[in-house]
Amino acid sequence: MSAKELITAVFNERRSAYDPALKVDDAFEIFCADVILTSHDPSIEEIAERVVDGSQDGGIDSVFIYVNRVLIADDTDLGNFKFPVEVELLIVQSKNEANFKEGPVDKVAASLPDLLRNAPKSDAPFKAKLIEAFQLWHKVRNTLAPQFPNFKIGVWYACNGEAVPHAAEVKASALETTLKAIIPTAEIKFTFAGAHDLYQLAGRQKIVSAVLPVSGTPLFGPNSSYVVLTSLTAYSGFIADENKAIRASFFDANVRDYEGSVDVNKDIAESLGGPRPGIDFWWLNNGVTILASKAGYNNGGMTLQNPLIVNGLQTSYEVNRWARGGGSDTSRLVMVRIIETTDEDVINSIIKATNYQTKVKPHSLRATEEIHRQIEILLLQHNIFYDRRRNYYKNLNKPASRTIGIDRMAQAVTAMLLETPNVARARPTSLMKDPYYGDIFPSDPSHPLKLYQVAAEAMFAVTAYFNASNFERIYKNNLRFHVLTALGWYLAGSVAPTPTQIAKINVSKITAAPIAAITAWVIQQFDLTEKTDAVAKDTEFSAALKAAWPSFSAS
């Protein structure tokens, strides 16, 4: 089979897990970003949210901003990131076409330099979502400037082609030079990814079995637990991919966004870069805790299935940074605790205990709470996959159209129950923190869990309707949570629905007909405003919708 035939087969297989309402070209955009960002491990939801394709997109289909391998959103607390910091901007341009062309390179070359030089204003000749993405980029760049970050900018052009026209290569090289002049300290690379490249990228399976070389004989504990010492070089190789980038999938999604204090980072970096005679690295470091579904010692190494590093994030990132800078040392050691378990209670207890001993923020551990396990169990009975451990179900190849992460569930409940779609739209990552969290996921045992099934089904249905529509992007980007709020009013028969009323909604009534009518009404109300992102994020528009709701009910 040719490379084109192979990648087409892979795409068709992967596409079956995406939202079936997605058009083939839109699904190809998701697919390309998914395989290109394999080592970053984003969810399908996160990819879809960062697609900016459409008219006035500047030749850019999707934009991803990472800080220390954490995907950044509008409301990410950038104050958590302290020196050393790596800021990565990834731009993906994907064309479901048989050949590479010069045109796509010309388009991105005409827009990207200006977008990087200055934060675009709301009246810039670009679509709102692209403007918003690069405003966020400049916010990240300016906010983190005191931390002297390392910058990486990757531009990808993906299609089903093979050979790249020489003129396109020349223009891509010229763009790299232009961007380097704008940010001289940045590492900049333009990559053409054709059918063969995409096939190779798609074949980079997430490691489910890995070997950690150890020094000496492990200390064996009860119930398949171990304490081992491994060299800095061996550990850096264990946690990195073939490009020496850290494997995001190895780290528990609930705590891996934690950033330690400046002093902690500096101390680790100093002990790595400037060893003190007679003092080993592990004497000065608390070490690392790894959970594995299976663990065993053989021939000088620990073989681990599904390794999950739940403590030692800062150590791991600093060791990776040191190794990427050319560091190598087989004499100094890191202490690693390894526990074989698949018991969720044990896993959650270890995550909480090992991270409460450090300074992980409480909201980072939310997914271990009992309510989320109960929601997951309930939703599984209805063929809904609650991704409380991010990408758990994606890695099991469950359909994205029936998978909902904790953040997205929080947004759906914020819209339907709390009636604040503006908050759901504007603060997606803040909902797992106080003061929102307790209202979305209360600890009250009488709280009806079935409302989460209703919220998930409503979220799926509204998303599918918007994906299948030909709405302007300003509507697609901003109004789905407002439609969710109004759908809740309609189905519950109340503009102030209680948890019980939401839970009693018959999910069979969540159909395209009421969604279409409600969407048309919400768009009509939105058209009475300035039709901007700011309006959708503002309390006043949400209040105006509620005040105008009788006009829909009477129609």
VEXFI-579592 format. One record per residue (C-alpha): residue in three letters; x, y, z. Coordinates in steps of 0.5 Angstrom, whole numbers, plus 2048, in hexadecimal, padded with zeros to 3 digits. Layout:
REM residues N
ALAXYZ ...
***
This chain:
REM residues 555
MET800800800 SER8028077FF ALA80380C804 LYS7FD810802 GLU7F9809802 LEU7FC808809 ILE7FA80F80C THR7F480F809 ALA7F280880D VAL7F580B813 PHE7F1811813 ASN7EA80D811 GLU7EB809817 ARG7ED80F81C ARG7E7813819 SER7E280E81B ALA7E4810823 TYR7E3817821 ASP7DC81B821 PRO7D881881B ALA7D581F819 LEU7DC821818 LYS7DD822810 VAL7E381E80D ASP7E882480C ASP7E6827814 ALA7E881F816 PHE7EE820812 GLU7F0826816 ILE7EF82281D PHE7F381C81A CYS7F9820818 ALA7F982481F ASP7F881E822 VAL7FE81A81F ILE80382081F LEU802821826 THR80281A829 SER80881B82E HIS804821831 ASP7FE81C832 PRO7F8821831 SER7F181F831 ILE7EC81F82B GLU7E882582E GLU7EE82982F ILE7F0828828 ALA7E982A826 GLU7E983082A ARG7F0833827 VAL7ED832820 VAL7ED83981C ASP7EC837815 GLY7E783B811 SER7E784180D GLN7EC84780F ASP7F0841813 GLY7F7844810 GLY7F883D80D ILE7F883A815 ASP7F4834816 SER7F583381E VAL7FA836823 PHE7FD833829 ILE80083782F TYR804833834 VAL80883583A ASN80C82F83D ARG80882A839 VAL80282D83C LEU7FC82F837 ILE7FA836839 ALA7F3839839 ASP7F1840839 ASP7F083F841 THR7F683B842 ASP7FA83E849 LEU801840845 GLY80384284C ASN80483B84E PHE80A83A849 LYS81183C84C PHE81883C849 PRO81A837845 VAL814838840 GLU813836839 VAL80E839834 GLU80C83582E LEU807838829 LEU805832824 ILE80183481D VAL7FE82F819 GLN7FC830812 SER7F882A80F LYS7F5829808 ASN7F2823806 GLU7F5823800 ALA7F981E7FB ASN7FF8237FA PHE8038297FE LYS80282F7FB GLU8058367FC GLY7FF83A7FD PRO7FE837804 VAL806839806 ASP804840803 LYS7FE841807 VAL80184080E ALA80884480C ALA80384A80B SER800849811 LEU804846817 PRO80A84B817 ASP805851819 LEU80184D81E LEU80884B821 ARG80A852821 ASN804856824 ALA7FE853828 PRO7F8854823 LYS7F3858824 SER7EB857824 ASP7EB85A81D ALA7F185781A PRO7EF853813 PHE7EF84D816 LYS7E9848819 ALA7E8849821 LYS7EA842823 LEU7F1843820 ILE7F184A823 GLU7F0847829 ALA7F5842829 PHE7FB847827 GLN7F884C82D LEU7F9846831 TRP80084582E HIS80284C830 LYS7FF84B837 VAL803845838 ARG80A848835 ASN80984F839 THR80784C840 LEU80C847840 ALA81284B83D PRO81584C844 GLN816845844 PHE81A84583E PRO81783F83A ASN81A83B835 PHE81583C82F LYS81483782A ILE80F838823 GLY80D83281F VAL809833819 TRP80782D815 TYR80482C80E ALA80082580E CYS7FD822808 ASN7FC81C804 GLY80281D7FF GLU80981B7FE ALA80E81F7FB VAL80E8277FD PRO80F82C7F8 HIS81682F7F8 ALA8138367F8 ALA80F8347FE GLU815832802 VAL818838800 LYS81383C803 ALA812838809 SER81A83980A ALA819841809 LEU81384180E GLU81783E813 THR81C843812 THR817849813 LEU814846819 LYS81B84581C ALA81D84C81B ILE81684E81F ILE818849825 PRO820848824 THR82084382A ALA81B83F828 GLU81C838825 ILE81883881F LYS81683281A PHE811832814 THR80F82A812 PHE80C82780C ALA80882180E GLY80681D808 ALA803816808 HIS80981280A ASP80A817810 LEU803817812 TYR80380F812 GLN80A80F816 LEU80781481B ALA80081081C GLY80580A81D ARG80880D823 GLN804809828 LYS80380C82F ILE808807833 VAL804802838 SER80B7FE83A ALA81180183B VAL8187FF83E LEU81B803844 PRO823801845 VAL82480184C SER82B801850 GLY82C7FB854 THR8267F7857 PRO8207FA858 LEU81D7FA860 PHE8177F585F GLY8117F7864 PRO80A7F4865 ASN8057F485F SER8097F585A SER80C7FB85C TYR8147FD85B VAL81980285C VAL81E803857 LEU824808855 THR82580A84E SER82A80E84B LEU828815848 THR82A813841 ALA82580D842 TYR820811845 SER820816840 GLY82081183A PHE81A80E83E ILE81581483E ALA817817837 ASP815815830 GLU81A81482A ASN81A81C829 LYS81C81C831 ALA816820832 ILE81281E839 ARG80D818838 ALA80681C83A SER80281683B PHE807813840 PHE805818845 ASP7FE818849 ALA7FA81D845 ASN7F782084C VAL7FD82284F ARG802823849 ASP80182B848 TYR80482C84F GLU80983184F GLY80E831855 SER811837858 VAL81783B855 ASP81B83885A VAL81A831859 ASN81B831852 LYS821835853 ASP824830858 ILE82282A854 ALA82682E84E GLU82C82F852 SER82C828854 LEU82C82684D GLY83182B84A GLY83682B850 PRO837825854 ARG83A82585A PRO84082185C GLY83E81B860 ILE83681C860 ASP83281885B PHE82C81B858 TRP82681785B TRP829819862 LEU826820861 ASN82081E85D ASN81981B860 GLY819817859 VAL814814855 THR80D810856 ILE80B80B850 LEU805807850 ALA80480284B SER7FF7FC849 LYS8057F7849 ALA80C7F884C GLY8117F384C TYR8197F384C ASN81D7EF847 ASN8247F0844 GLY8267F6847 GLY81F7FA846 MET8187FB848 THR8137F9843 LEU80D7FE844 GLN8067FD841 ASN802804840 PRO807808845 LEU80480E848 ILE80981384C VAL804816851 ASN80A819855 GLY81081C853 LEU80E82184D GLN81382684F THR81982184F SER81781E849 TYR816824845 GLU81D827848 VAL820821846 ASN81D82183F ARG81F82883E TRP826826840 ALA82782083C ARG824825836 GLY82A82A837 GLY82F824836 GLY82F82283E SER83181A83E ASP833817845 THR83380F846 SER83681084D ARG831814851 LEU82B811853 VAL823813853 MET81F80F858 VAL81880C855 ARG813809859 ILE80F804855 ILE808801857 GLU8047FC853 THR7FD7FD853 THR7F67FE84F ASP7F27FF856 GLU7EF806855 ASP7EE80785C VAL7F680685D ILE7F880A857 ASN7F481085A SER7F680F861 ILE7FD80F85E ILE7FC81585A LYS7F981985F ALA7FE817865 THR805818860 ASN80281F85E TYR7FF822864 GLN806821867 THR809826862 LYS80582C860 VAL80082A85A LYS7FA82E85A PRO7F482B85D HIS7F082C856 SER7F5828852 LEU7F3821856 ARG7EB822855 ALA7EB81C850 THR7ED817856 GLU7E681985A GLU7E181485B ILE7DC818857 HIS7E0818851 ARG7E0810851 GLN7D9810853 ILE7D781484C GLU7DC810848 ILE7D880984B LEU7D280C849 LEU7D380F842 LEU7D6808840 GLN7D0805841 HIS7CD80A83B ASN7D3809837 ILE7D6810839 PHE7DE81083A TYR7DF815840 ASP7E781683F ARG7E8818846 ARG7EF816845 ARG7F181A83E ASN7F1816838 TYR7F080F83C TYR7EA80D837 LYS7ED811831 ASN7F380C832 LEU7EE806832 ASN7EB80882B LYS7E580A82E PRO7E180F82A ALA7E281682B SER7DB818829 ARG7D9814830 THR7DF816834 ILE7DF81C839 GLY7E481F83D ILE7E4822844 ASP7E5829841 ARG7DF82883C MET7DB825841 ALA7DC82B846 GLN7DA830840 ALA7D482C83E VAL7D182C845 THR7D3833846 ALA7CF835840 MET7C9831842 LEU7C8831849 LEU7CC83784B GLU7C983B845 THR7D083F844 PRO7D283D83D ASN7D684383D VAL7DB840842 ALA7DB83983F ARG7DD83D838 ALA7E284183C ARG7E583D841 PRO7E683683F THR7EC834844 SER7E983884A LEU7E383484B MET7E782F84F LYS7E9834854 ASP7E5838859 PRO7E083B859 TYR7DD837853 TYR7DF830855 GLY7DB82F85B ASP7D4831857 ILE7D682D851 PHE7D8826855 PRO7D582785C SER7D7822861 ASP7D0821863 PRO7CE81A863 SER7C781C861 HIS7C982085B PRO7C681C855 LEU7CC819850 LYS7C781884B LEU7C881F849 TYR7CF81E846 GLN7CC819841 VAL7C781E83F ALA7CD82383F ALA7D181F83B GLU7CC81D836 ALA7CA824835 MET7D1826834 PHE7D282082E ALA7CB82282B VAL7CD82A82B THR7D4829828 ALA7D2824823 TYR7CD829820 PHE7D282E820 ASN7D782A81D ALA7D2828817 SER7D082F816 ASN7D2835812 PHE7D283A817 GLU7D7840817 ARG7DD83E81B ILE7DB844820 TYR7D4840822 LYS7D8839822 ASN7DD83C826 ASN7D983F82B LEU7D283D82C ARG7D283682D PHE7D2837835 HIS7CC83C834 VAL7C8837830 LEU7C9832836 THR7C783783B ALA7C0838837 LEU7C0830835 GLY7C082F83D TRP7BA83483E TYR7B6831838 LEU7B782A83B ALA7B682B842 GLY7B0830841 SER7B3835845 VAL7B883B845 ALA7BB83984C PRO7BC83284B THR7BE82E851 PRO7C2828851 THR7BD823852 GLN7B982784C ILE7BF826848 ALA7C081F84A LYS7B981D848 ILE7B981F841 ASN7B881A83C VAL7BE819838 SER7BA817832 LYS7B781E831 ILE7BE821830 THR7BD821828 ALA7BF825822 ALA7B9828822 PRO7B982C828 ILE7C082D828 ALA7BF830821 ALA7B9835823 ILE7BD83782A THR7C4838826 ALA7C083D821 TRP7BD841827 VAL7C484282A ILE7C7844824 GLN7C1849823 GLN7C284C82A PHE7CA84C829 ASP7C9850822 LEU7C6855826 THR7CD856829 GLU7D3858827 LYS7D4851825 THR7DB850828 ASP7DF84B82D ALA7DF850832 VAL7D7850832 ALA7D7849833 LYS7DB849839 ASP7D784E83C THR7D284D842 GLU7CD85383E PHE7CC84E838 SER7CA84883C ALA7C684D840 ALA7C384F83A LEU7C1848837 LYS7BE84683E ALA7B984D83E ALA7B884B836 TRP7B6844837 PRO7AF845838 SER7AF847831 PHE7B184082F SER7AC83D833 ALA7A7841830 SER7A983F829 
***
